[in-house]
Amino acid sequence: MPKMKSNRGASKRFRATGAGGIKRAKSGKSHILTSKDRKRKRSLRKSALVHHTNEKSIRRLLPYL
């Protein structure tokens, strides 16, 4: 049986946590930053977890995650 292929776009966006969750970056940090306040931009730096309802579809894209 050959190895399964990972979705390359998804592999660059998601990482696994030690507890088995999936980590993601927050959106909205690339442009139009002057209208966003300092507190909001600071919170966008932090990573977030993928919601459990979306985990199944991401694990399908990344079989070795």
mmCIF file of the N, C-alpha and C atoms, coordinates in Angstrom:
data_MODEL
# 
_entry.id   MODEL 
# 
loop_
_atom_site.group_PDB 
_atom_site.id 
_atom_site.type_symbol 
_atom_site.label_atom_id 
_atom_site.label_alt_id 
_atom_site.label_comp_id 
_atom_site.label_asym_id 
_atom_site.label_entity_id 
_atom_site.label_seq_id 
_atom_site.pdbx_PDB_ins_code 
_atom_site.Cartn_x 
_atom_site.Cartn_y 
_atom_site.Cartn_z 
_atom_site.occupancy 
_atom_site.B_iso_or_equiv 
_atom_site.pdbx_formal_charge 
_atom_site.auth_seq_id 
_atom_site.auth_comp_id 
_atom_site.auth_asym_id 
_atom_site.auth_atom_id 
_atom_site.pdbx_PDB_model_num 
ATOM 1   N N  . MET A 1 1  ? 0.848   -1.189 0.000  1.00 0.00 ? 1  MET A N  1 
ATOM 2   C CA . MET A 1 1  ? 0.000   0.000  0.000  1.00 0.00 ? 1  MET A CA 1 
ATOM 3   C C  . MET A 1 1  ? 0.888   1.246  0.000  1.00 0.00 ? 1  MET A C  1 
ATOM 4   N N  . PRO A 1 2  ? 0.703   2.164  -0.944 1.00 0.00 ? 2  PRO A N  1 
ATOM 5   C CA . PRO A 1 2  ? 1.518   3.378  -0.949 1.00 0.00 ? 2  PRO A CA 1 
ATOM 6   C C  . PRO A 1 2  ? 1.103   4.337  0.164  1.00 0.00 ? 2  PRO A C  1 
ATOM 7   N N  . LYS A 1 3  ? 2.006   5.259  0.426  1.00 0.00 ? 3  LYS A N  1 
ATOM 8   C CA . LYS A 1 3  ? 1.702   6.268  1.435  1.00 0.00 ? 3  LYS A CA 1 
ATOM 9   C C  . LYS A 1 3  ? 0.582   7.175  0.942  1.00 0.00 ? 3  LYS A C  1 
ATOM 10  N N  . MET A 1 4  ? -0.233  7.663  1.896  1.00 0.00 ? 4  MET A N  1 
ATOM 11  C CA . MET A 1 4  ? -1.293  8.604  1.545  1.00 0.00 ? 4  MET A CA 1 
ATOM 12  C C  . MET A 1 4  ? -0.693  9.994  1.410  1.00 0.00 ? 4  MET A C  1 
ATOM 13  N N  . LYS A 1 5  ? -1.307  10.818 0.568  1.00 0.00 ? 5  LYS A N  1 
ATOM 14  C CA . LYS A 1 5  ? -0.822  12.184 0.378  1.00 0.00 ? 5  LYS A CA 1 
ATOM 15  C C  . LYS A 1 5  ? -1.560  13.140 1.307  1.00 0.00 ? 5  LYS A C  1 
ATOM 16  N N  . SER A 1 6  ? -0.780  14.034 1.907  1.00 0.00 ? 6  SER A N  1 
ATOM 17  C CA . SER A 1 6  ? -1.360  15.111 2.712  1.00 0.00 ? 6  SER A CA 1 
ATOM 18  C C  . SER A 1 6  ? -1.740  16.255 1.796  1.00 0.00 ? 6  SER A C  1 
ATOM 19  N N  . ASN A 1 7  ? -2.774  16.989 2.168  1.00 0.00 ? 7  ASN A N  1 
ATOM 20  C CA . ASN A 1 7  ? -3.109  18.215 1.452  1.00 0.00 ? 7  ASN A CA 1 
ATOM 21  C C  . ASN A 1 7  ? -2.073  19.262 1.847  1.00 0.00 ? 7  ASN A C  1 
ATOM 22  N N  . ARG A 1 8  ? -1.293  19.734 0.867  1.00 0.00 ? 8  ARG A N  1 
ATOM 23  C CA . ARG A 1 8  ? -0.148  20.587 1.182  1.00 0.00 ? 8  ARG A CA 1 
ATOM 24  C C  . ARG A 1 8  ? -0.568  21.951 1.738  1.00 0.00 ? 8  ARG A C  1 
ATOM 25  N N  . GLY A 1 9  ? -1.693  22.472 1.267  1.00 0.00 ? 9  GLY A N  1 
ATOM 26  C CA . GLY A 1 9  ? -2.171  23.743 1.794  1.00 0.00 ? 9  GLY A CA 1 
ATOM 27  C C  . GLY A 1 9  ? -2.581  23.623 3.253  1.00 0.00 ? 9  GLY A C  1 
ATOM 28  N N  . ALA A 1 10 ? -3.243  22.519 3.586  1.00 0.00 ? 10 ALA A N  1 
ATOM 29  C CA . ALA A 1 10 ? -3.688  22.295 4.963  1.00 0.00 ? 10 ALA A CA 1 
ATOM 30  C C  . ALA A 1 10 ? -2.507  22.016 5.886  1.00 0.00 ? 10 ALA A C  1 
ATOM 31  N N  . SER A 1 11 ? -1.471  21.336 5.376  1.00 0.00 ? 11 SER A N  1 
ATOM 32  C CA . SER A 1 11 ? -0.326  21.012 6.228  1.00 0.00 ? 11 SER A CA 1 
ATOM 33  C C  . SER A 1 11 ? 0.455   22.253 6.631  1.00 0.00 ? 11 SER A C  1 
ATOM 34  N N  . LYS A 1 12 ? 0.365   23.319 5.833  1.00 0.00 ? 12 LYS A N  1 
ATOM 35  C CA . LYS A 1 12 ? 1.032   24.574 6.171  1.00 0.00 ? 12 LYS A CA 1 
ATOM 36  C C  . LYS A 1 12 ? 0.210   25.411 7.147  1.00 0.00 ? 12 LYS A C  1 
ATOM 37  N N  . ARG A 1 13 ? -1.075  25.141 7.257  1.00 0.00 ? 13 ARG A N  1 
ATOM 38  C CA . ARG A 1 13 ? -1.961  25.947 8.093  1.00 0.00 ? 13 ARG A CA 1 
ATOM 39  C C  . ARG A 1 13 ? -2.261  25.346 9.464  1.00 0.00 ? 13 ARG A C  1 
ATOM 40  N N  . PHE A 1 14 ? -2.144  24.036 9.609  1.00 0.00 ? 14 PHE A N  1 
ATOM 41  C CA . PHE A 1 14 ? -2.545  23.370 10.849 1.00 0.00 ? 14 PHE A CA 1 
ATOM 42  C C  . PHE A 1 14 ? -1.413  22.563 11.444 1.00 0.00 ? 14 PHE A C  1 
ATOM 43  N N  . ARG A 1 15 ? -1.363  22.519 12.788 1.00 0.00 ? 15 ARG A N  1 
ATOM 44  C CA . ARG A 1 15 ? -0.393  21.718 13.532 1.00 0.00 ? 15 ARG A CA 1 
ATOM 45  C C  . ARG A 1 15 ? -1.146  20.969 14.632 1.00 0.00 ? 15 ARG A C  1 
ATOM 46  N N  . ALA A 1 16 ? -0.601  19.840 15.027 1.00 0.00 ? 16 ALA A N  1 
ATOM 47  C CA . ALA A 1 16 ? -1.219  19.066 16.101 1.00 0.00 ? 16 ALA A CA 1 
ATOM 48  C C  . ALA A 1 16 ? -0.695  19.544 17.453 1.00 0.00 ? 16 ALA A C  1 
ATOM 49  N N  . THR A 1 17 ? -1.548  19.503 18.469 1.00 0.00 ? 17 THR A N  1 
ATOM 50  C CA . THR A 1 17 ? -1.125  19.809 19.833 1.00 0.00 ? 17 THR A CA 1 
ATOM 51  C C  . THR A 1 17 ? -0.797  18.509 20.544 1.00 0.00 ? 17 THR A C  1 
ATOM 52  N N  . GLY A 1 18 ? -0.165  18.621 21.693 1.00 0.00 ? 18 GLY A N  1 
ATOM 53  C CA . GLY A 1 18 ? 0.196   17.435 22.453 1.00 0.00 ? 18 GLY A CA 1 
ATOM 54  C C  . GLY A 1 18 ? -1.000  16.655 22.948 1.00 0.00 ? 18 GLY A C  1 
ATOM 55  N N  . ALA A 1 19 ? -2.094  17.363 23.224 1.00 0.00 ? 19 ALA A N  1 
ATOM 56  C CA . ALA A 1 19 ? -3.304  16.723 23.747 1.00 0.00 ? 19 ALA A CA 1 
ATOM 57  C C  . ALA A 1 19 ? -4.174  16.129 22.630 1.00 0.00 ? 19 ALA A C  1 
ATOM 58  N N  . GLY A 1 20 ? -3.768  16.317 21.383 1.00 0.00 ? 20 GLY A N  1 
ATOM 59  C CA . GLY A 1 20 ? -4.528  15.738 20.281 1.00 0.00 ? 20 GLY A CA 1 
ATOM 60  C C  . GLY A 1 20 ? -5.433  16.701 19.554 1.00 0.00 ? 20 GLY A C  1 
ATOM 61  N N  . GLY A 1 21 ? -5.396  17.971 19.916 1.00 0.00 ? 21 GLY A N  1 
ATOM 62  C CA . GLY A 1 21 ? -6.193  18.972 19.209 1.00 0.00 ? 21 GLY A CA 1 
ATOM 63  C C  . GLY A 1 21 ? -5.478  19.445 17.955 1.00 0.00 ? 21 GLY A C  1 
ATOM 64  N N  . ILE A 1 22 ? -6.099  20.353 17.233 1.00 0.00 ? 22 ILE A N  1 
ATOM 65  C CA . ILE A 1 22 ? -5.494  20.924 16.040 1.00 0.00 ? 22 ILE A CA 1 
ATOM 66  C C  . ILE A 1 22 ? -5.399  22.438 16.226 1.00 0.00 ? 22 ILE A C  1 
ATOM 67  N N  . LYS A 1 23 ? -4.192  22.951 16.053 1.00 0.00 ? 23 LYS A N  1 
ATOM 68  C CA . LYS A 1 23 ? -3.907  24.364 16.251 1.00 0.00 ? 23 LYS A CA 1 
ATOM 69  C C  . LYS A 1 23 ? -3.996  25.103 14.916 1.00 0.00 ? 23 LYS A C  1 
ATOM 70  N N  . ARG A 1 24 ? -4.486  26.333 14.954 1.00 0.00 ? 24 ARG A N  1 
ATOM 71  C CA . ARG A 1 24 ? -4.588  27.157 13.748 1.00 0.00 ? 24 ARG A CA 1 
ATOM 72  C C  . ARG A 1 24 ? -4.229  28.600 14.086 1.00 0.00 ? 24 ARG A C  1 
ATOM 73  N N  . ALA A 1 25 ? -3.922  29.381 13.048 1.00 0.00 ? 25 ALA A N  1 
ATOM 74  C CA . ALA A 1 25 ? -3.669  30.814 13.231 1.00 0.00 ? 25 ALA A CA 1 
ATOM 75  C C  . ALA A 1 25 ? -4.989  31.558 13.060 1.00 0.00 ? 25 ALA A C  1 
ATOM 76  N N  . LYS A 1 26 ? -5.079  32.713 13.670 1.00 0.00 ? 26 LYS A N  1 
ATOM 77  C CA . LYS A 1 26 ? -6.286  33.526 13.535 1.00 0.00 ? 26 LYS A CA 1 
ATOM 78  C C  . LYS A 1 26 ? -6.218  34.337 12.250 1.00 0.00 ? 26 LYS A C  1 
ATOM 79  N N  . SER A 1 27 ? -7.375  34.636 11.684 1.00 0.00 ? 27 SER A N  1 
ATOM 80  C CA . SER A 1 27 ? -7.426  35.402 10.436 1.00 0.00 ? 27 SER A CA 1 
ATOM 81  C C  . SER A 1 27 ? -7.540  36.886 10.731 1.00 0.00 ? 27 SER A C  1 
ATOM 82  N N  . GLY A 1 28 ? -7.231  37.716 9.742  1.00 0.00 ? 28 GLY A N  1 
ATOM 83  C CA . GLY A 1 28 ? -7.421  39.153 9.868  1.00 0.00 ? 28 GLY A CA 1 
ATOM 84  C C  . GLY A 1 28 ? -6.184  39.914 10.287 1.00 0.00 ? 28 GLY A C  1 
ATOM 85  N N  . LYS A 1 29 ? -4.993  39.366 10.073 1.00 0.00 ? 29 LYS A N  1 
ATOM 86  C CA . LYS A 1 29 ? -3.757  40.012 10.524 1.00 0.00 ? 29 LYS A CA 1 
ATOM 87  C C  . LYS A 1 29 ? -2.864  40.402 9.343  1.00 0.00 ? 29 LYS A C  1 
ATOM 88  N N  . SER A 1 30 ? -3.373  40.381 8.108  1.00 0.00 ? 30 SER A N  1 
ATOM 89  C CA . SER A 1 30 ? -2.503  40.642 6.962  1.00 0.00 ? 30 SER A CA 1 
ATOM 90  C C  . SER A 1 30 ? -2.566  42.077 6.444  1.00 0.00 ? 30 SER A C  1 
ATOM 91  N N  . HIS A 1 31 ? -3.728  42.683 6.416  1.00 0.00 ? 31 HIS A N  1 
ATOM 92  C CA . HIS A 1 31 ? -3.831  44.060 5.911  1.00 0.00 ? 31 HIS A CA 1 
ATOM 93  C C  . HIS A 1 31 ? -5.030  44.762 6.527  1.00 0.00 ? 31 HIS A C  1 
ATOM 94  N N  . ILE A 1 32 ? -5.166  46.056 6.226  1.00 0.00 ? 32 ILE A N  1 
ATOM 95  C CA . ILE A 1 32 ? -6.170  46.945 6.834  1.00 0.00 ? 32 ILE A CA 1 
ATOM 96  C C  . ILE A 1 32 ? -6.044  46.917 8.372  1.00 0.00 ? 32 ILE A C  1 
ATOM 97  N N  . LEU A 1 33 ? -4.821  47.129 8.831  1.00 0.00 ? 33 LEU A N  1 
ATOM 98  C CA . LEU A 1 33 ? -4.550  47.042 10.264 1.00 0.00 ? 33 LEU A CA 1 
ATOM 99  C C  . LEU A 1 33 ? -4.699  48.387 10.979 1.00 0.00 ? 33 LEU A C  1 
ATOM 100 N N  . THR A 1 34 ? -4.768  49.479 10.219 1.00 0.00 ? 34 THR A N  1 
ATOM 101 C CA . THR A 1 34 ? -4.862  50.795 10.861 1.00 0.00 ? 34 THR A CA 1 
ATOM 102 C C  . THR A 1 34 ? -6.209  51.000 11.541 1.00 0.00 ? 34 THR A C  1 
ATOM 103 N N  . SER A 1 35 ? -7.256  50.369 11.007 1.00 0.00 ? 35 SER A N  1 
ATOM 104 C CA . SER A 1 35 ? -8.580  50.536 11.603 1.00 0.00 ? 35 SER A CA 1 
ATOM 105 C C  . SER A 1 35 ? -8.817  49.622 12.800 1.00 0.00 ? 35 SER A C  1 
ATOM 106 N N  . LYS A 1 36 ? -7.940  48.652 12.995 1.00 0.00 ? 36 LYS A N  1 
ATOM 107 C CA . LYS A 1 36 ? -8.090  47.726 14.125 1.00 0.00 ? 36 LYS A CA 1 
ATOM 108 C C  . LYS A 1 36 ? -7.297  48.252 15.320 1.00 0.00 ? 36 LYS A C  1 
ATOM 109 N N  . ASP A 1 37 ? -7.883  48.157 16.508 1.00 0.00 ? 37 ASP A N  1 
ATOM 110 C CA . ASP A 1 37 ? -7.192  48.683 17.671 1.00 0.00 ? 37 ASP A CA 1 
ATOM 111 C C  . ASP A 1 37 ? -6.092  47.736 18.135 1.00 0.00 ? 37 ASP A C  1 
ATOM 112 N N  . ARG A 1 38 ? -5.221  48.283 18.991 1.00 0.00 ? 38 ARG A N  1 
ATOM 113 C CA . ARG A 1 38 ? -4.024  47.581 19.434 1.00 0.00 ? 38 ARG A CA 1 
ATOM 114 C C  . ARG A 1 38 ? -4.348  46.263 20.129 1.00 0.00 ? 38 ARG A C  1 
ATOM 115 N N  . LYS A 1 39 ? -5.376  46.276 20.947 1.00 0.00 ? 39 LYS A N  1 
ATOM 116 C CA . LYS A 1 39 ? -5.774  45.079 21.693 1.00 0.00 ? 39 LYS A CA 1 
ATOM 117 C C  . LYS A 1 39 ? -6.208  43.955 20.754 1.00 0.00 ? 39 LYS A C  1 
ATOM 118 N N  . ARG A 1 40 ? -6.956  44.319 19.720 1.00 0.00 ? 40 ARG A N  1 
ATOM 119 C CA . ARG A 1 40 ? -7.439  43.334 18.755 1.00 0.00 ? 40 ARG A CA 1 
ATOM 120 C C  . ARG A 1 40 ? -6.286  42.714 17.960 1.00 0.00 ? 40 ARG A C  1 
ATOM 121 N N  . LYS A 1 41 ? -5.338  43.544 17.529 1.00 0.00 ? 41 LYS A N  1 
ATOM 122 C CA . LYS A 1 41 ? -4.181  43.047 16.772 1.00 0.00 ? 41 LYS A CA 1 
ATOM 123 C C  . LYS A 1 41 ? -3.302  42.152 17.641 1.00 0.00 ? 41 LYS A C  1 
ATOM 124 N N  . ARG A 1 42 ? -3.192  42.495 18.924 1.00 0.00 ? 42 ARG A N  1 
ATOM 125 C CA . ARG A 1 42 ? -2.396  41.704 19.849 1.00 0.00 ? 42 ARG A CA 1 
ATOM 126 C C  . ARG A 1 42 ? -3.016  40.324 20.065 1.00 0.00 ? 42 ARG A C  1 
ATOM 127 N N  . SER A 1 43 ? -4.340  40.268 20.121 1.00 0.00 ? 43 SER A N  1 
ATOM 128 C CA . SER A 1 43 ? -5.008  38.978 20.311 1.00 0.00 ? 43 SER A CA 1 
ATOM 129 C C  . SER A 1 43 ? -4.963  38.124 19.050 1.00 0.00 ? 43 SER A C  1 
ATOM 130 N N  . LEU A 1 44 ? -4.816  38.767 17.889 1.00 0.00 ? 44 LEU A N  1 
ATOM 131 C CA . LEU A 1 44 ? -4.713  38.021 16.630 1.00 0.00 ? 44 LEU A CA 1 
ATOM 132 C C  . LEU A 1 44 ? -3.373  37.308 16.477 1.00 0.00 ? 44 LEU A C  1 
ATOM 133 N N  . ARG A 1 45 ? -2.362  37.730 17.257 1.00 0.00 ? 45 ARG A N  1 
ATOM 134 C CA . ARG A 1 45 ? -1.058  37.063 17.221 1.00 0.00 ? 45 ARG A CA 1 
ATOM 135 C C  . ARG A 1 45 ? -1.129  35.638 17.773 1.00 0.00 ? 45 ARG A C  1 
ATOM 136 N N  . LYS A 1 46 ? -2.011  35.438 18.738 1.00 0.00 ? 46 LYS A N  1 
ATOM 137 C CA . LYS A 1 46 ? -2.086  34.146 19.411 1.00 0.00 ? 46 LYS A CA 1 
ATOM 138 C C  . LYS A 1 46 ? -2.722  33.101 18.512 1.00 0.00 ? 46 LYS A C  1 
ATOM 139 N N  . SER A 1 47 ? -2.376  31.859 18.742 1.00 0.00 ? 47 SER A N  1 
ATOM 140 C CA . SER A 1 47 ? -2.988  30.771 17.977 1.00 0.00 ? 47 SER A CA 1 
ATOM 141 C C  . SER A 1 47 ? -4.292  30.345 18.638 1.00 0.00 ? 47 SER A C  1 
ATOM 142 N N  . ALA A 1 48 ? -5.112  29.639 17.881 1.00 0.00 ? 48 ALA A N  1 
ATOM 143 C CA . ALA A 1 48 ? -6.392  29.162 18.394 1.00 0.00 ? 48 ALA A CA 1 
ATOM 144 C C  . ALA A 1 48 ? -6.539  27.687 18.017 1.00 0.00 ? 48 ALA A C  1 
ATOM 145 N N  . LEU A 1 49 ? -7.511  27.042 18.633 1.00 0.00 ? 49 LEU A N  1 
ATOM 146 C CA . LEU A 1 49 ? -7.788  25.644 18.313 1.00 0.00 ? 49 LEU A CA 1 
ATOM 147 C C  . LEU A 1 49 ? -8.925  25.559 17.309 1.00 0.00 ? 49 LEU A C  1 
ATOM 148 N N  . VAL A 1 50 ? -8.849  24.563 16.452 1.00 0.00 ? 50 VAL A N  1 
ATOM 149 C CA . VAL A 1 50 ? -9.918  24.298 15.493 1.00 0.00 ? 50 VAL A CA 1 
ATOM 150 C C  . VAL A 1 50 ? -11.121 23.775 16.262 1.00 0.00 ? 50 VAL A C  1 
ATOM 151 N N  . HIS A 1 51 ? -12.304 24.204 15.898 1.00 0.00 ? 51 HIS A N  1 
ATOM 152 C CA . HIS A 1 51 ? -13.521 23.762 16.556 1.00 0.00 ? 51 HIS A CA 1 
ATOM 153 C C  . HIS A 1 51 ? -13.732 22.270 16.297 1.00 0.00 ? 51 HIS A C  1 
ATOM 154 N N  . HIS A 1 52 ? -14.292 21.581 17.274 1.00 0.00 ? 52 HIS A N  1 
ATOM 155 C CA . HIS A 1 52 ? -14.436 20.122 17.170 1.00 0.00 ? 52 HIS A CA 1 
ATOM 156 C C  . HIS A 1 52 ? -15.321 19.695 16.003 1.00 0.00 ? 52 HIS A C  1 
ATOM 157 N N  . THR A 1 53 ? -16.210 20.578 15.543 1.00 0.00 ? 53 THR A N  1 
ATOM 158 C CA . THR A 1 53 ? -17.065 20.225 14.408 1.00 0.00 ? 53 THR A CA 1 
ATOM 159 C C  . THR A 1 53 ? -16.290 20.214 13.089 1.00 0.00 ? 53 THR A C  1 
ATOM 160 N N  . ASN A 1 54 ? -15.148 20.899 13.031 1.00 0.00 ? 54 ASN A N  1 
ATOM 161 C CA . ASN A 1 54 ? -14.329 20.940 11.817 1.00 0.00 ? 54 ASN A CA 1 
ATOM 162 C C  . ASN A 1 54 ? -13.141 19.990 11.853 1.00 0.00 ? 54 ASN A C  1 
ATOM 163 N N  . GLU A 1 55 ? -12.884 19.376 13.003 1.00 0.00 ? 55 GLU A N  1 
ATOM 164 C CA . GLU A 1 55 ? -11.704 18.528 13.153 1.00 0.00 ? 55 GLU A CA 1 
ATOM 165 C C  . GLU A 1 55 ? -11.711 17.330 12.213 1.00 0.00 ? 55 GLU A C  1 
ATOM 166 N N  . LYS A 1 56 ? -12.860 16.720 12.006 1.00 0.00 ? 56 LYS A N  1 
ATOM 167 C CA . LYS A 1 56 ? -12.942 15.525 11.172 1.00 0.00 ? 56 LYS A CA 1 
ATOM 168 C C  . LYS A 1 56 ? -12.516 15.812 9.735  1.00 0.00 ? 56 LYS A C  1 
ATOM 169 N N  . SER A 1 57 ? -12.961 16.930 9.182  1.00 0.00 ? 57 SER A N  1 
ATOM 170 C CA . SER A 1 57 ? -12.619 17.273 7.806  1.00 0.00 ? 57 SER A CA 1 
ATOM 171 C C  . SER A 1 57 ? -11.136 17.612 7.661  1.00 0.00 ? 57 SER A C  1 
ATOM 172 N N  . ILE A 1 58 ? -10.537 18.213 8.678  1.00 0.00 ? 58 ILE A N  1 
ATOM 173 C CA . ILE A 1 58 ? -9.110  18.537 8.624  1.00 0.00 ? 58 ILE A CA 1 
ATOM 174 C C  . ILE A 1 58 ? -8.268  17.278 8.773  1.00 0.00 ? 58 ILE A C  1 
ATOM 175 N N  . ARG A 1 59 ? -8.700  16.371 9.615  1.00 0.00 ? 59 ARG A N  1 
ATOM 176 C CA . ARG A 1 59 ? -7.961  15.095 9.755  1.00 0.00 ? 59 ARG A CA 1 
ATOM 177 C C  . ARG A 1 59 ? -8.032  14.271 8.478  1.00 0.00 ? 59 ARG A C  1 
ATOM 178 N N  . ARG A 1 60 ? -9.079  14.442 7.700  1.00 0.00 ? 60 ARG A N  1 
ATOM 179 C CA . ARG A 1 60 ? -9.164  13.774 6.410  1.00 0.00 ? 60 ARG A CA 1 
ATOM 180 C C  . ARG A 1 60 ? -8.143  14.350 5.423  1.00 0.00 ? 60 ARG A C  1 
ATOM 181 N N  . LEU A 1 61 ? -7.912  15.660 5.505  1.00 0.00 ? 61 LEU A N  1 
ATOM 182 C CA . LEU A 1 61 ? -6.920  16.311 4.647  1.00 0.00 ? 61 LEU A CA 1 
ATOM 183 C C  . LEU A 1 61 ? -5.494  15.974 5.076  1.00 0.00 ? 61 LEU A C  1 
ATOM 184 N N  . LEU A 1 62 ? -5.301  15.724 6.375  1.00 0.00 ? 62 LEU A N  1 
ATOM 185 C CA . LEU A 1 62 ? -3.970  15.458 6.923  1.00 0.00 ? 62 LEU A CA 1 
ATOM 186 C C  . LEU A 1 62 ? -3.969  14.089 7.620  1.00 0.00 ? 62 LEU A C  1 
ATOM 187 N N  . PRO A 1 63 ? -3.775  13.016 6.871  1.00 0.00 ? 63 PRO A N  1 
ATOM 188 C CA . PRO A 1 63 ? -3.892  11.680 7.468  1.00 0.00 ? 63 PRO A CA 1 
ATOM 189 C C  . PRO A 1 63 ? -2.835  11.361 8.516  1.00 0.00 ? 63 PRO A C  1 
ATOM 190 N N  . TYR A 1 64 ? -1.682  12.033 8.488  1.00 0.00 ? 64 TYR A N  1 
ATOM 191 C CA . TYR A 1 64 ? -0.627  11.725 9.442  1.00 0.00 ? 64 TYR A CA 1 
ATOM 192 C C  . TYR A 1 64 ? -0.496  12.766 10.547 1.00 0.00 ? 64 TYR A C  1 
ATOM 193 N N  . LEU A 1 65 ? -1.537  13.582 10.748 1.00 0.00 ? 65 LEU A N  1 
ATOM 194 C CA . LEU A 1 65 ? -1.529  14.615 11.793 1.00 0.00 ? 65 LEU A CA 1 
ATOM 195 C C  . LEU A 1 65 ? -1.772  13.998 13.146 1.00 0.00 ? 65 LEU A C  1 
# 
